[in-house]
Every structure is written in structure tokens, then in C-alpha cells.
Amino acid sequence: MPSRLVKPYGGPLVNLYSSDERTEELRQDSRDWPSWDLTARQICDLELLLNGGFSPLTGFMTQKDYEPVCQNMRLADGVFWPMPITLDVPEKFAKDVKPGSRLALRDPEGVMIAAMTVQDVWQSDPEADAEAIFGTADRHHSGVDTYLSTDRTWHIGGPVDGVQRPVHYDYRILRMSPDELRAEFIRRGWRRVVAFQTRNPLHRAHREIALQAASEAEANLLIHPVVGRTQPGDVDHYTRVRCYKAIMRHFPQHTTKLALLPLAMRMAGPREAVWHAIIRRNYGCSHFIVGRDHAGPGVDAEGKPYYGPYEAQELLKKHEEELGITMVPFKNMVYAPDLDKYLPSDDVPPGTRTLTISGTELRQRLSEGREIPGWFTFPEVAHELRATHPPRVRQGFSVFFTGLSGSGKSTVANVLLAKMLEMGGRPVTLLDGDIVRTNLSSELGFSKEHRDINIRRIGYVASEITKNGGIAICAPIAPYDQVRKQVRKAITDTGGFILVHMSTALQVCESRDRKGLYAKARAGIIKEFTGISDPYDIPQDAEVTLDTADLSPEESAQAILLYLEKQGYIGPERRSGAELLESTSSRS
């Protein structure tokens, strides 16, 4: 028997939703208040503030609470709380908000979710705070990069009054509040509940960890995946929830429950593990599973992990008595084929053959259409993953040209367009710089701000084309590295991205200038002209580099096609054994 019986269902919950009468009064009063449109992360935070998931917090933190949380993981009154929960805004907005005023907090559609009483407005030091929260200010850390990639360095703190729940149209029956989940545990007669946190699809090793943890704790099992923001590159939550629902039949029916958590993760390692435990206590759990490198973002540029493998377990173990939730520690599991079982990686007998597949290898297998072995995952999960992540030959992608005016971007892009249309199989769209300027950005000039807006618009359209399985061929000048990287990130979240640098020298480009643009730029008639009076950032991350002084348009397009074929975006499709069997069965 476990040595300590934890009181079930946690402590009292904060409930910040107003009565119907009060709600109507707030809606009427809010017509005269300033409004803030919440970001995706802020909506997640606000939902968990309002429903008690972040108990004992009653609003977004003031500086009085924020600073000790960053430095010592405690609120000003000494209560343990490891993660800053702030309403971050740009300076311009913060300057117009005064302590004692009210603020309407709205979703992207303008619906007021909550009213905030402003108690504090202050500016933080992002670099110093990142160092305190994440243990590093390294931008290679995904949580740090997200934290620092914003101009919202000002914060507004104060209590909130809930007007309505954030609207979710997906998986509503699985989105249970802390009160609802506690009531469900009581209805089922569950006194001991162990929570399993995940932001990834569940495979056989995860099932083994969860079931063994439940057995060790003599507890029922809550599968409680995060469906808010996670780490860039993670499987989207729609696919993951389909996987979770499919795998539930492989768990004991009467002792396992699936529910969803609208949490925006920070990837803060040990701090985050303790935070997750507090949240699960609020949801009524008595135990919480912590595995190896819990909520870690991976490794730095030199391949070194940001956190120790069991640092999260050590921190939670230190505070579990105070927090009122018991940790169930677990190590990585590996498959021993000769024993036909999963074992903790540190407990494998000497000489035993083991197998494992990393997340990187799984993504590679999916992109190449290779088999996903049955020992690794369940057929239902593999089916869902293949449906959402088809092999590259069936994925959408964007070919994004960049280069000086006259470098050959439009000409080569048109040749590539013809070649791709000739191949068929996917819709192809050309987003040429002049075409976009005429149809999407006619009101924009050529200042850096307007150039960036133009490129972001191209990137947005290209990402939508890519997401829906099409091919976008983009041919703007795109002179600035920072916005090119932003476009790359937006598109790689949905499919493939290939940056083509037209490295043709300025002198060659100028000699081809039929419109006389370079001459006008040198004469000062045209201002802010790339290569003359405005800089061009030579890309260091281009997949293909072409100098059309030495290559014909056909040769240049062929070089791109060869790269696409090498990467698997075009060419014959490789099908997995499971897909071939499925296809044969359907024909028979």
C-alpha cells in the first residue's frame, strides 16, 4: 500500500464567474471601457483563472506577485506558485490604462470573456525574467524564444470577473472544468486519481507508463492532455485527440477517464512540472505522473539538454507535501523484442536487445511514407497520424524566391510553375511580387514597415495554400531576413518550405533593367530601392542558391526540381506495408 493517503479532490477552488445579474451589469458598463483582444495564450490562461484551474489566483499577476514568482516561485503572501501568469501588452496600450480603471477582455471575435479591475501597470525585463523562469535566455529554447519574440513587455495586473466561458466548438464533452471533473470523480466513486500529462499522441510506451503508475498508486487514471498552445512542431490537438479517443479502448474502461486541459505550455521544465501538478490537484487528482525531462524543450544548439533528466522529479518531490499531491516518478520505457515487453530504460538487463523510436524518427517515417511498427504504436494511432501527416509527396509546400530586382525570380518562377502544372496532382499558385502588389498590397509603399507587411501577406496566403495540400510559388524581393524567417516558421507549421536565393550579382541585375528602375534609383528619383538605397540581407538559410548569370531559366528551374525530388516532395509515392494491405483489402 502507498505510505500516504492524500485527501481526494484537492482543496477549495476559486470560481471567478459572475452571477447572471452581475454579468449583465458588466456588459452594460463595458461600453465605456477600453478593450484588449486576448492572444491565444492569454485566452488559455484566462479560462483556467476563471474556472479555478489556477487556484488560488484570482486574476493576472501584479508586479508585487510577479517578481517573487520569477525569483522564488512564491506569491507575495508566500503561497507556492512557480509560473508567472500575466496580461502582457504593448507599451502604447499600457500607457492608456491607469490603476483603478476597468478593462474588457475579449476573444478574437470581440466577445467579452471577462472584466478586469486594473491594479498595476508595469514594464518587465524580458531577458532577466527569461533567465529566472527558464534558467536560460538562449533563443534556441522554444519557450524562451516565444517569451522574447514579442513587443508586449508591459503588464497589466488585477482581479478578473468572468462574463462567459471562452467558446470552444471542438470536443465539448471532453472539456471539463475542475468542478465538473471533481463531480465526475465523486459520481464514479474515485477517491484516488493519478493524472497523466501529455502534449503528444499516446503510443504503447506511454500506455505502459500510465497503467504502471496507476497500479503503483492503486489509483484510477485520468488521461489529461494539453489542448492549448504547446511547442512549435508538435502534432495539432485535433489529430492528437482523435488518437486519444481511438486508444481509449486499450485502457480499462471503468478505471480510466479522458478529459482535455486548455493549457498554454511554457516548456519550462522543472518549474512547469510543479505547475502541472498544482493544476491537476485543482482538477481533483491525488497523484501526478512525472517522467524523464518533463516539459523540457529538448536540447540546445550544442546538443546539450536544458534540464537534467530527473530535475523535474526532484523539484516536485521537494514540494509535494506542501502542494497536497503525490508524485509518481517514471523513467523512459524501451521495447525489448526478445521479451516482448516494455522496460524502464535504466532497468534493462545487460545484453538485452532494445528498440525505440524518437519523435524525430517518427516524423521522418511519416514524411517518407515508411512503416510505423506495431510494437511502437497501435494501428488506430498510426492511421490517424498518417491521415494528418501524409508523406511529403502528398504534402503541400511553398517555394519562396528572394533576390534583387532583375535577378530572375519571376522568370524562373514561371518556368517552375509550368513544370509543376505539367506534372499535375496538386493545385499550383504563383504569388509573383508584381501580382501581389497589384491585387493584395496596392495601398502599400516601399518603407521597411510596408515591405514587411507585404511579405507577411504573401506568407499568409502561401501558408493557407500549403496547409490545404497545394503548391505556392512566391517570387517577391523579400530583402529582410527577419520577416523571411517569420514566413518560414508560419509555413513550416503547415507543410514544406524551400527558400530559393537568386544570388545574381547587382551589376548583372542592373544590366537587365528594361524599365530603368536602377537608373532612377541611382538618380534619387526612386527612394528606398533594394540594392541601391535600401539594404538586402543575403540569406544564410537558403535551401537552393542560383546565379542566373551562369544558368538559363530552364536550368535554374531544373535545379529546384532536383532538390524537391531529393527531399521527397515530388516523384513516385512510397507506401507503407499497412497502407498497401489496406488498399488491397478495400479492392477485394
N, C-alpha and C positions, 0 to 999 in steps of 0.2 A: 504493500500500500504506500502511496506517496506520504512523505513525512508531514505535510502541512495541508490542511483543508482551507482553501481560500473561500471567502464569502462569495456566493454567486451573485451575478447580475450587477456587480460594481456598486459605486456609491451614487448619491443623488445627481441628477442631470440638470444642467441649465437648459431652460426652454425659453428662447427669445422671441417666439412668435406672439404677436399681439392678439387681443380679442377682436372679434368682428367689428365691434363699435369703435375700438381704438384704431383699427386698420383703416376704416373709412375716414376717420378724422385725420390720420396721417396722409392719406391720399389727397384729401382736400387741401391741407396745409402745404403739401409739397409743390403746389403750382408756383409758389413764390421762392422756392429753394433752388440753389444750383444743383446740377445733376452730374454724376460720374458714371460713365459706361464701363462696367466691370470687364476686366480681362478674363480669359478662360481660367487662369489660376485663381484669380480673386473670387470668381463665382464658386469654385470648389471650396475655397476657404470659408466664404460666407455661408454656404449651405451647412457646413459642419459646425460653424459657430451657432447658427440658428437652431439646429436640431439637437444640440448637446454633444455632438461627436468631439468637440474641442473643449468640453467642460474641464476646468471651471472658467474658461474665458467667457467674457460677456460682450466682447467687441474686438475691433482691431486695436493692436497694442499702442499705447502712448510711449513716448521716449523713456518714461520712468520704468516701464516694464521691459521695453525693447533692449536697452543696454545691458541689464543684468542677465537677460536670457541669452544674449550673444556671448557674454563673457563667462557666465557661471551656470547657465541652464536653469535659472530660477527666476520667478517673477519677483517684483519688488517686495511682496509680502512673504517671500521665502518658499512659496509652493514650487515644487519641481516642475519645470516645463522647458523642453530642450530646443524648441523651434520658434523663431520669430514669425508672428502672424500679423502682417502689416498691410495697410492700404497705401501702396506706392503710386505716386502721381508725378507728372512733370512739374517743374518749378513754376511755370506760368499759371497752371491751375491752382497750385498750392498757395500762391500769393494772393489769390482772390478768396480764400477761405480763412475765416477767423474763428478762434476758440469761442464757444458759446453758440455758434450758428448751427443750422441743420443742413444735412446733405442727403439727397435722394440717390440711392444706389440702384442702378438699372442694368438689366441684361442688354445684349447687343440689339434687341428689337425695341428697346425703350421701355420695357415693363419694369416698374419699380418693385424690387425684391425686398428692400429694407430701407429704413430711415436711420441715419447716423447722427448722433449728437457729438459735435466736434469738441474735443477737449484739448487737443495738442496738434501742432503742425511743426515739423522739424525736418532738417536735412541730415542724411546719414553719410557715412564714409564707406562707400561700397567695397573698396579694396580691403580695408581693415576688417569690415564685417564679414566679408567672404573668408578671410583668413581665420576668423574666430569660429564661424559656423561650420565651414567645410574642412578646416585645418590646412587650407592652401588657397592661394589666389591664382593658381595655374588655370588658364583658359582652356586647357585640354580637358579638364574636368567638366563633364557636361552640366552639372549643377552650377558650378562657378560661372561657366560661360553664359548660361541662361540668366543667372543673377546679375552679371555685369553687362549684358547686352541690352541695356535699356537706358533711356534718359530719365526714368522715373526714380530720381534719387531723393525726392521729398516724400514724407509720410504724413498721413492724417490718422490720428488715433482717437478712439472714443467708443462708447457703447452703441449697439445697434438694436433696433426694434424690427422684427420680421413682419413684412406685409404679406408675402406669399412665398411658397416654396419655388425654387428655381424649376423651370419647366423641363422635363425630360420626356421625350416621346419613345424612347427605346427601353426595352426590358423593364417596364414599370413594376411588374410583380416582384422582381428581384431587388429593386431599390428600396430597401427597408431602413428606416431611421433607427437610432439607438432604442427609442421607446418601443417601436414596433418589433424589433428583433428580441429585445428582452421579453416582451409579451409572448412572442413565439416560443422562446425557450421555456417559459413557465407553462404554456399550453402543452408542450411536448413532455414536460417533466424533466427537463435537462437542468441539473444543478452544476455540473462540471462541463465546461466547454473550452476546447482548445482551438484557437484561431490559426489558420494558415494564410499568410500574406503572399500574394504573387502579383507580378506585372507581366508574366509570360504565360504562354499556353502550358497546360499541365501535361507532362509526359510520364512514363512509367516510373522513373526515379522519384519524381515529385509525389506520385501516389504512394510509393513505399514510405517516403519520409512522413507524409501526413498520417498514414494509417499506423505506423510505428509510434509516432508521437502521441496519437490518441490512445493507443494501447498502453503506452508507458504512463500517461497521466490518468488512465482509467476515466477518460472523458469522451464526450461526444465531440464531433468535428464540424467546425464552421470553415468552409472554403470561402474566403473573403477577399477576392481580387480587387485591385485598384482599377477604376474605370475613368479616372481623371487623367491629367497630364502625367506621362511617365518620362522615359528617356528617349531622345531622338533615335529613330531606327527601330524602336520596339514595334511589335505587331499591334495593329489597331485594336481597340477594345471590342468592336463589333465581331471581328474574327475570333478574338480570344473568348468572348462569352459564348459564341457558338461551340467552340472547343470545350469549354467548361460544361455546358449543358449536355454535350454528347458523351463526355467522360463520366458523368454522374452515375450512370448505371454500373460502373466498375467500383463504386463505393457502397458500403452497407446502407440500405435505404432508410432505416429508422434511426440511424445514429449520425447521419451526415446531412448538412444543410448548406446550400449555395445562396449567397447574398452578395451584393455589389457595394463597393465603397467609393464614393465620389471624391477621392483624394487627389490633390496635385502633389506628386512626389517631388522632393528636392535632391534626391540621390546623395544624401549627407552621411551615409554610412552609419557609424555607431549612434550618433545623435538621432538619426532617423529611426533606427531600430527601437529605441526607447520611446520615441514619439508614436510609432506604430503600436507599441504595447499599450500606451495610455489610451489611445483611440479605441483599441479592442476591449480594454477594460470598460470604457464608456458604453460600448455596444453590448456589454453583459458577459464577456468572456472571462474565464478564470485562469486560463493558460494561454501562452503565446509561443509559437514556434519561431526560433531564430536559427538560421542556417549559416553557412560559411559566407563571409563578406556580405552580410545583409545590407541591402540598399546601397551597395557600392557601385560606382560608375565604371569600374574596370581598371585599366592601367594608364599610366602617364605616357608621355612621348618616348620614354626610355624603356617602357615595358614593366615598370615597377608599380605594384598596386598602391592606391592612395591610402588604404587602410589595411591593418593586419587582418588575417583571415578570420580570427575569432575575437577581434576587438569589440565588435557589437555585442557578442555574448557576454564579454567581461563587464561592459558598461551596464547592461541591463541586469545582470546578476547582482551588481553592486547596489542597485536601486529598487529591486523587485519588491522587497518588503515594504518600502515606503509607498510604492505605487499600487500595491494591492493586486498584483498579477504575477503568476508564476511562469518563469521561462522554461521552455522545453528545448534544450540545445540539440542541434543536429549537424552532422558533417556531410560533405558531398557524398553522393552514392554513385557507385560504378557497377556495371554489369559483369558478372563472372559467368561466361557462357558454359564452361565445363560444369559449373554448379547449378546453372540455370536460375540464378538469383541475384538480387542487388545486395551489395555490401557497402558499409561506410568505407570511404577511400583509405582511411588510416587503419582499418582493421582487416585488410585483405591478407590472407596467409601468404607467406613467401612462395614465390614460384607460380602463383595463381594468375592465369591469363585474365585480363580485364578489357572491357570495351566502354567507350564513352563518346558522345558527340557533343561538341561545343555549340553555342549559339551561332558562331561564325560559320562552322561547318554545316549546320542545318540550313542556314540561309544560302550557302553555296550549293548545297544539294537541291534546294528548291529552284534556284535560279538556273541550274543546269538540267533540271528535269530528272535528276538521279533518284534512285530508290531511297526511301526512308525506312530503315529496318524495323521489323516488328518488335524486336527486343527493346528498341528505343522508345517507341510511342505506340499508341493504339490506332488501329486503322481509321476510326472516325476522326481522330485529330489530324492525322496525315491528310485525309480527304479535305478537311476544311482549310488546312494550310495551303494545299496545292490549288484549291479553288481561288483563294485570295492572292496567292503569290505564284502565279504561273511561271514557267521557265522564261528566260529572257526573250526567246524567240517569239513569245506571245505577249510580252510586256510592251507598254508604251514607252517612248523615250524622246528626249529633246536633243537636237544637235544645235549648239549655240555658238555662232560665229562671233569673233571680235577682231577688230583691226582698224587701221586708219582708213579714211575715205580714199577709194581708189585701190585698195589692197586686193580686191577681187572677191569680196564677201558675197555680193548679190549674184555675180556670175556663177560662182561655184555652187552657191545655194540653189540656184535654178537648175543646174545640171544634176545636183543631188536629188532635187525634187522629182525631176523626170525619171531618174533611175529608180527611186523608191516607188513611184506610181506604176512604173513598168513592172516591178516585182509584184505589187498588189498585196492583199492580205490585211492591210491596216490603212485607215484614213491618214492622209498626209496633209499638213497645213504649213504654208510658208508665211512667216512673220518677218517680212523684209523691213528694214529701217524706214524707208520712204513710205511704204504702205501703212505701217503703223502710225507714223507721224500724220498721215492724211486722215486715217479712219478712227484712231483711238486717242491721239495726243495732239490734235490740231491747235489746241489752246496753249500748248507749252512752248516756251522759248528754249534757249540753249545754256542757261545757267546750270551750275552743278546740281542744284536742287531739282530743277526741271528735268535734267538728263536722268537723274536717279529715279524720279517718278516714272519717266518713260520706260526705263529698263524694268522697273518693278511691274509695270503693267504688262509688258511683254512676258516677264517671268510668270505672272499670274495666269495669263491665257495659256502659256505653254504647259504650266503645271496641270491645268484642267484637261488639256488635250492628252497629256501623258497619263494622267490618272485614269482616263477612260480608254486607254489602250491604243491611242493614236500616236502619230509621229509629228512633232513640231520642229520645223527648221527655222531658226531665228537668226537674222542677219543684221543686227544693229552695229554701231561702232562700239558701244559699251566700253568707254575708256577707263572706268574706275573699278579698281579691284574689289573694293568693299561691297559694292552693290552686286557685282558679278557673283561673289561668294554667297550673298543673300539669295540670289536666284538659284544658284546651285543647290543650296540647302532646301529651298522650297520645292524644287523639282525632284530631288533625290528621295524625298519623303513619299513620292508617288510613283516613281519609276526610274528610268535611266537618264543620265545627264552626261553629255560629251561636249567639252569645251574645245572649239577649234580656233587656234590663234593664227590669223593671217599675218605672218611676220614680214611681209613685203616692205622693203625699205621706203622711207619717206621720199627720197629722190625719185624712185620708180613710181610711187603713187602720184606724185606731183606731175610727172611727165605724162601720165594718163588722163589728166584732169581736163575733160572736154568742156565742162561748164565754167572753167576759170575760177573755181572757188578758192584754190590755193593762192592764186594771184591776188584776189580780192582780200584774202586774209592777210597776206604779207603787206598789202597796201593799207591795212587797217579799216577797210570797208566792212568786212565781216569780223565781228568780235567773237571771242571765245571759240576759236576754231581748233579742233583737236590736231595736235602735232605742230601747230604754229604758235598760237596764243593761249592754248589750253593743254594741259598735260595728258599723256596717255600712259596708263600703268601697264607695263608689259606683264602678261600673266606668267606666273611660275607654276601653275597647276593645270595647264592645258593638256588634254589627252592627245591631241593631234596638233602639230605645228606645220604650217605650209607657207612656202615662199613662192608666190605666183610669178616672180621674176624668172624662175627656173622651171616652173611647172605649168602645163596647159590647164584650162578648166577641167577637161576630162580626166587628166592625170590626178589633179587635186581631189576631184570627187571620188576617183577610184581609191585613193589612199584612205579616205574616210570610210568607204565601203569595206575595205580590207580590215580596218580597225573594228568596225561594227560586227563583222563576221567573226573575227578573233574573239571578241567579247561575248558572242552568242546572241546578239540582237537580231541578226539575220542569218539565214541558212536553214538547213534541214532541222526539224524538231527531234530532239532526243526524248523518248518517252520511257517512263519508269515501268518496271515489270507489273506493278499494281495497276497502272493505267492501261497497259496492253491487255491484262487479264479482264479488266472492267469493260474495255471496248469489245473484246471477243465475246464476253458474256452477254452484252447488250445486243450484239448481232445475232447470237444464237437464240 
